[in-house]
Amino acid sequence: MHRSESGQLRLADRPADYKRLGIAPVKVAEFEDGQRIGTERGCYEWWYFDAHLDNGATIVVVFYTKPNVSPNSPLAPRITINITLPDGRIFDKLLDAKPELFSASESGCDVRIGTNRFVGDLHRYRITATIEEISVDIELTGKVRAWRPKSGHLYFGAEGQEKLFAWLPSVPQGLASVRYSIGNEEHRASGSGYHDHNWGDVPMQTLIHNWYWARASAGPYTIIASTITAAAAYGHGTQIVYMLAKDGRIIADDDAKVSFELDRVTIDGKTGKPVADVMHYTYHDAETRYVVSFERQKTILQAILTERAPLLKRIIARLVGFDGAYHRFIGKVTIEKFEGRARLESFEDRAIWELMYFGKARLQGIALYDSTTHA
């Protein structure tokens, strides 16, 4: 377990936690992908999908109960669609809808925002959404079972005053069949798809300083990996989340056996945040070692979080010094298996990952990469 020194960060895994949450330690129930928290001020929730398609396109679609930067607002449903085409064109669309156009089931995933819908049963999903000239129609079929790190509930703070950030990878990896339209252009493609679900009861920026999150498939392997760093109030403690599957079967998910390293870190010109070109997750189990490396080739989204907020909120954010930013990358993943010093397997493929950065840039212990000295 990777805890803050103050013990103020824990991934809930006690018998009492599972009992209180009404969930099993391993098997995920269908209701867990339904609406899990209210839409009142402070609470937020979203359902996320991404795919990297065989034609070279990547697609990300998210249904929110409210903008993730302003969870203290009442219900304010939002949909985002991000499409990166093989020819380099990028479409980044956002739709804000009236509260009465939102509905979600508590017994399973069935989220509707107007005529747009995100529905599924932990195995098969259908996602349909239209924003301006962009529309998507997605069918996702899971190849790796629904999984979560322990209970999926990460708690911050002293017992009795704990604040929640929860995460459920409902489809860690699956087959995505996608129809997408851009104006009069129509495309059909398939590829590797993923769906997860997040919710919480206080603004994320009050709990989390930053996180790296990635998912990928290469050869017979599927990986989900994340490193969450808590806010200063919680001692900048870290929690690693890790799942490695082979041939659809989960073979490694003990975070205590994982180490995380960043390499070639530079300051992003737009957001001012330190961004790594390379990430390594290493899983040690006796003589067996799995090394998963992500190498950035392109940044497909850089968003300063306040840019999409109303003017008053932008002013307030500046006054309190909030300068959060979000980055989404595509690049290469390499998954290697070692026994002792011998490398037994190595697979490469394309991947998509992100860096969410709520806090001020922290450079302690980070050696910035100087490309001029590495030419």
C-alpha positions in Angstrom: 0.0 0.0 0.0 1.3 3.5 -0.9 0.0 5.8 1.9 0.8 9.3 2.9 3.1 9.5 5.9 0.3 11.0 7.9 -2.0 8.1 7.1 -4.5 10.4 5.5 -4.9 8.5 2.3 -6.3 5.0 2.0 -7.7 2.7 -0.6 -10.5 1.1 1.3 -10.0 -2.7 1.6 -11.2 -3.6 5.1 -14.1 -6.1 5.5 -16.1 -3.3 7.2 -15.6 -1.1 4.1 -17.0 -3.8 1.7 -19.9 -4.4 4.1 -20.7 -0.7 4.4 -20.5 -0.2 0.6 -22.6 -3.3 -0.1 -20.0 -4.7 -2.6 -17.9 -7.8 -2.9 -14.1 -7.7 -2.7 -13.5 -9.0 -6.2 -16.7 -9.5 -8.2 -18.2 -6.2 -9.5 -22.0 -5.9 -9.5 -24.0 -4.2 -12.3 -25.3 -1.5 -10.0 -21.8 -0.3 -9.4 -21.8 1.3 -12.9 -25.1 3.0 -12.2 -25.5 6.4 -10.6 -23.6 6.1 -7.3 -23.9 9.5 -5.8 -26.3 12.4 -5.8 -26.1 15.5 -8.0 -26.3 18.0 -5.1 -23.5 20.6 -4.6 -20.1 19.0 -3.9 -20.9 15.7 -5.6 -19.9 14.8 -9.1 -19.9 11.8 -11.3 -18.9 10.9 -14.9 -18.9 7.9 -17.3 -15.8 7.8 -19.6 -15.0 6.0 -22.8 -12.0 6.0 -25.1 -10.8 4.0 -28.1 -7.8 3.9 -30.3 -9.0 2.6 -33.7 -7.4 0.5 -36.3 -7.5 3.4 -38.8 -5.3 5.5 -36.5 -8.1 7.6 -35.0 -8.6 8.1 -31.2 -12.0 8.9 -29.7 -12.8 10.0 -26.2 -16.5 10.5 -25.0 -17.5 11.5 -21.5 -20.9 12.0 -19.8 -20.8 14.2 -16.7 -23.3 15.2 -14.1 -21.6 18.5 -14.0 -18.3 20.1 -15.2 -15.5 18.3 -13.3 -13.9 21.7 -12.4 -17.0 23.0 -10.7 -18.6 20.2 -8.6 -19.9 22.7 -6.1 -22.5 23.7 -8.7 -25.9 21.9 -8.8 -26.7 19.4 -11.5 -25.3 20.8 -14.8 -25.0 17.9 -17.3 -22.2 18.0 -19.8 -20.9 15.8 -22.7 -17.5 16.0 -24.3 -16.3 14.4 -27.5 -12.6 14.5 -28.5 -11.6 13.0 -31.9 -8.1 12.9 -33.2 -8.0 11.8 -36.9 -5.1 10.0 -38.6 -4.6 13.1 -40.8 -3.8 15.2 -37.7 -7.2 17.0 -37.4 -8.5 17.3 -33.8 -12.1 18.0 -32.9 -12.7 18.9 -29.2 -16.4 19.4 -28.6 -18.5 20.2 -25.5 -22.2 20.3 -24.8 -23.8 21.7 -21.7 -27.4 20.7 -21.2 -30.3 21.7 -18.9 -30.6 19.8 -15.7 -34.0 18.4 -16.7 -32.4 16.7 -19.7 -30.3 14.4 -17.4 -31.4 11.0 -16.1 -29.4 8.0 -14.8 -30.3 4.6 -13.4 -29.1 3.4 -10.0 -29.4 -0.3 -10.9 -27.0 -0.2 -13.9 -25.3 2.1 -16.4 -28.0 4.0 -18.3 -27.2 7.7 -18.5 -29.2 10.0 -20.7 -28.5 13.7 -21.5 -31.2 14.8 -23.9 -31.1 12.4 -26.9 -27.5 11.3 -26.0 -27.1 8.0 -24.2 -24.5 5.9 -22.4 -25.9 2.4 -21.5 -24.5 -1.0 -20.7 -24.2 -4.0 -18.4 -20.5 -4.4 -17.5 -20.0 -6.3 -20.7 -21.8 -4.7 -23.6 -22.2 -0.9 -24.0 -23.8 1.5 -26.5 -22.8 5.1 -26.5 -24.5 7.6 -28.8 -23.8 11.4 -28.8 -24.0 14.4 -31.1 -22.4 17.8 -30.6 -22.7 20.3 -33.4 -21.3 18.6 -36.6 -19.8 15.7 -34.7 -21.7 12.5 -33.9 -20.6 9.1 -32.6 -22.3 5.7 -32.3 -20.2 3.3 -30.3 -20.6 -0.4 -29.5 -18.2 -1.7 -26.8 -17.8 -5.4 -25.9 -15.6 -6.2 -22.9 -12.7 -8.6 -23.3 -11.4 -8.2 -19.7 -13.9 -8.5 -16.8 -15.0 -5.4 -14.8 -12.4 -4.7 -12.2 -11.6 -2.2 -9.5 -8.6 -1.5 -7.2 -9.8 -3.1 -3.9 -13.1 -1.4 -3.2 -12.4 1.3 -5.8 -13.0 3.9 -3.0 -10.0 6.1 -2.2 -10.5 8.0 1.1 -8.7 11.2 2.2 -8.5 12.5 5.7 -8.9 11.3 9.3 -11.5 8.6 9.9 -14.9 10.1 10.5 -14.0 13.0 8.3 -13.0 11.1 5.2 -13.6 12.5 1.7 -14.2 10.3 -1.3 -12.8 9.8 -4.8 -14.1 6.5 -6.4 -13.2 4.7 -9.6 -14.5 1.7 -11.4 -12.9 0.4 -14.6 -16.1 -1.3 -15.9 -14.5 -2.4 -19.2 -10.7 -2.5 -18.7 -10.3 -3.6 -22.3 -12.8 -4.4 -25.1 -13.6 -4.3 -28.7 -15.0 -1.0 -29.8 -17.0 -0.7 -33.1 -17.4 3.0 -33.9 -19.3 5.0 -36.4 -18.4 8.6 -36.3 -19.5 11.5 -38.5 -17.9 14.9 -39.1 -20.4 17.0 -41.0 -21.0 15.0 -44.2 -17.9 12.7 -43.6 -18.9 9.3 -42.3 -16.4 6.8 -40.9 -16.5 3.3 -39.5 -13.7 1.7 -37.6 -13.0 -0.7 -34.8 -10.2 -1.1 -32.3 -9.4 -1.3 -28.6 -12.0 0.3 -26.3 -12.2 1.2 -22.6 -14.8 2.5 -20.2 -14.6 3.6 -16.6 -16.7 5.5 -14.1 -15.7 8.1 -11.4 -17.5 9.8 -8.6 -16.8 11.8 -5.4 -18.3 14.0 -2.7 -16.0 17.0 -2.7 -14.1 18.9 -5.4 -11.2 16.7 -6.7 -8.8 19.6 -6.5 -9.2 19.8 -2.7 -8.0 16.1 -2.5 -5.7 15.5 -5.4 -2.6 17.3 -6.5 -2.1 15.4 -9.7 -2.4 12.0 -11.4 -1.0 10.1 -14.3 -3.5 7.6 -15.7 -3.0 5.2 -18.6 -4.5 2.2 -20.2 -3.2 0.1 -23.1 -3.1 -3.3 -24.7 -0.1 -4.9 -26.4 0.1 -8.5 -27.6 -1.9 -10.7 -25.1 -1.6 -8.1 -22.3 -3.9 -5.3 -21.1 -2.7 -2.7 -18.6 -4.4 -0.1 -16.4 -2.0 2.0 -14.4 -2.4 5.2 -12.4 -0.4 7.2 -9.9 -2.4 9.6 -7.7 -0.6 12.2 -5.6 -2.7 13.7 -2.8 -3.0 17.5 -2.2 -0.7 19.2 0.3 -3.4 18.9 3.0 -3.0 15.1 2.8 0.8 15.1 2.8 1.3 14.7 -0.9 0.8 10.9 -0.3 0.8 8.7 -3.3 -1.4 5.7 -4.3 -0.6 3.5 -7.2 -3.4 1.7 -9.0 -2.3 -1.2 -11.2 -4.0 -4.0 -13.2 -2.2 -6.3 -15.7 -4.2 -8.9 -17.6 -3.0 -11.6 -20.0 -5.3 -13.3 -22.5 -8.3 -11.6 -20.7 -7.3 -12.9 -17.3 -6.1 -10.6 -14.5 -2.6 -11.8 -13.4 -1.3 -8.9 -11.3 -3.1 -6.2 -9.3 -1.2 -5.8 -6.0 -0.2 -2.2 -5.9 2.3 -2.9 -3.1 4.5 -4.7 -5.6 4.6 -1.8 -8.1 7.1 1.0 -8.5 6.6 4.1 -10.7 9.3 6.2 -12.4 9.2 9.3 -14.7 11.8 10.1 -17.3 12.6 13.0 -19.7 10.4 15.5 -17.8 10.0 19.0 -19.3 7.8 22.0 -18.6 4.8 22.2 -20.8 4.8 25.5 -22.7 1.0 26.1 -22.5 0.2 24.9 -19.0 3.5 25.3 -17.1 3.2 21.8 -15.7 6.0 19.2 -15.6 5.2 16.6 -18.2 7.1 13.3 -18.6 8.0 11.9 -22.0 8.4 8.4 -20.5 6.7 6.6 -17.6 7.7 3.2 -16.3 5.6 0.9 -14.0 7.5 -2.1 -12.7 5.8 -5.0 -11.0 8.0 -7.2 -8.8 6.9 -10.7 -7.8 9.8 -12.9 -6.6 12.0 -13.5 -9.7 9.2 -12.3 -12.1 9.2 -8.7 -13.2 6.8 -6.9 -15.6 8.0 -3.5 -16.9 5.3 -1.4 -18.7 6.7 1.8 -20.3 4.7 4.6 -22.0 6.6 6.9 -24.4 4.8 10.1 -25.5 4.7 10.8 -29.2 2.0 13.5 -29.3 0.0 15.7 -27.0 -3.6 15.7 -28.3 -5.1 17.9 -25.6 -3.8 20.6 -23.3 -6.5 22.3 -21.3 -6.2 25.0 -18.7 -9.1 24.0 -16.5 -10.4 27.5 -15.9 -10.6 28.3 -19.6 -14.0 26.6 -19.9 -15.4 28.2 -16.7 -17.6 31.3 -16.6 -15.8 34.7 -16.3 -16.5 35.1 -12.6 -15.2 31.7 -11.8 -12.1 32.3 -13.8 -11.5 35.5 -11.8 -12.0 33.8 -8.5 -9.7 30.9 -9.6 -6.9 33.5 -10.4 -7.5 35.2 -7.1 -7.1 31.9 -5.1 -4.2 30.9 -7.3 -5.9 27.9 -9.0 -4.2 27.0 -12.2 -5.2 23.4 -12.9 -4.5 21.8 -16.2 -5.2 18.6 -18.1 -3.1 16.8 -20.7 -4.0 13.9 -22.9 -1.2 12.0 -24.8 -0.9 9.3 -27.4 2.2 7.3 -27.9 3.8 3.9 -27.6 3.4 1.3 -24.8 5.9 -1.5 -24.3 5.1 -4.4 -22.0 8.0 -6.7 -21.0 8.3 -9.8 -18.9 11.5 -10.7 -17.1 12.6 -13.8 -15.1 15.6 -12.7 -13.2 17.7 -10.8 -15.8 16.3 -12.7 -18.8 13.7 -10.9 -20.9 11.1 -13.5 -21.9 8.5 -11.4 -23.7 8.2 -7.9 -25.2 5.2 -6.4 -27.0 4.5 -2.9 -28.3 1.4 -1.0 -29.4 -0.3 2.4 -29.4 -1.7 3.9 -26.2 -3.5 6.8 -24.8 -2.9 8.4 -21.4 -3.4 11.5 -19.4 -2.0 13.9 -16.8 -4.4 15.8 -14.6 -2.7 18.5 -12.6 -4.8 20.4 -10.1 -2.0 21.9 -7.9 0.9 24.1 -8.4 3.8 22.6 -10.3 6.0 20.6 -7.9 9.5 20.1 -9.1 11.1 18.6 -5.9 13.1 15.6 -6.8 12.4 16.0 -10.5 15.4 16.5 -12.8 14.2 18.4 -15.8 15.2 17.0 -19.2 17.4 19.3 -21.4 17.1 18.1 -25.0 20.2 20.2 -26.0 22.4 18.1 -23.8 20.9 14.8 -25.1 21.1 15.6 -28.8 
